[in-house]
C-alpha cells in the first residue's frame, strides 16, 4: 500500500476492525518511511454495475464519485468521514441486492436519501435540494416534511 504523503510502499497496520455494517475492514496504517498515518478499507470486489444517467448515457458505478457527491452536499452535517463511508457502502449493497447489471441513476439518489433520512434531517434536505434541483421554497418545504415523516 503506497503512502498518500510520500508514496513509499512500505507500511504497517496499526489497527484493524470491521466497519459497523461488517461489509469491509477498516485499517489504520503507518508509513515506515515518513511515519504518516492513514486509513484504508478492504472490501469484497463486486461485479460492475452500469448506471443509466438521465440523458441515457451509461457509466460504471463509481463509489468515489458518490462519496464526493455526498461530502460536497452534506459533509459537515454528518459526524465523520466514516459515516459517509457507511452510507456509501449501504447504498452500494442496496444497488447490488437487486441483482441487475444496469440501473437508472435515480435509484442511487433515492437510496442515498433513504440513508440520510435515518441519520440527519438537514443532510437529507441539503442532498435532496441538489439531487432534485430545487428551484422554489415549496420544494424545500416538501423535502422538510418528507424528512420529518421518515424520521418518525
ABEGO torsion letter per residue (X at the ends): XBBAAAGBABBBBABBBBBAAGABBBBBBBBAAAGBBBBBBBBBBBBBBBBBBAAGBBBBBBAAAAAAAAAAAAAAABABAAAAAAAAAAAAAAAAAAGBABBBAAAAAAAAAAAAAAABAAAAAAAAAAAAGBABAAAAAAAAAAAAAAAX
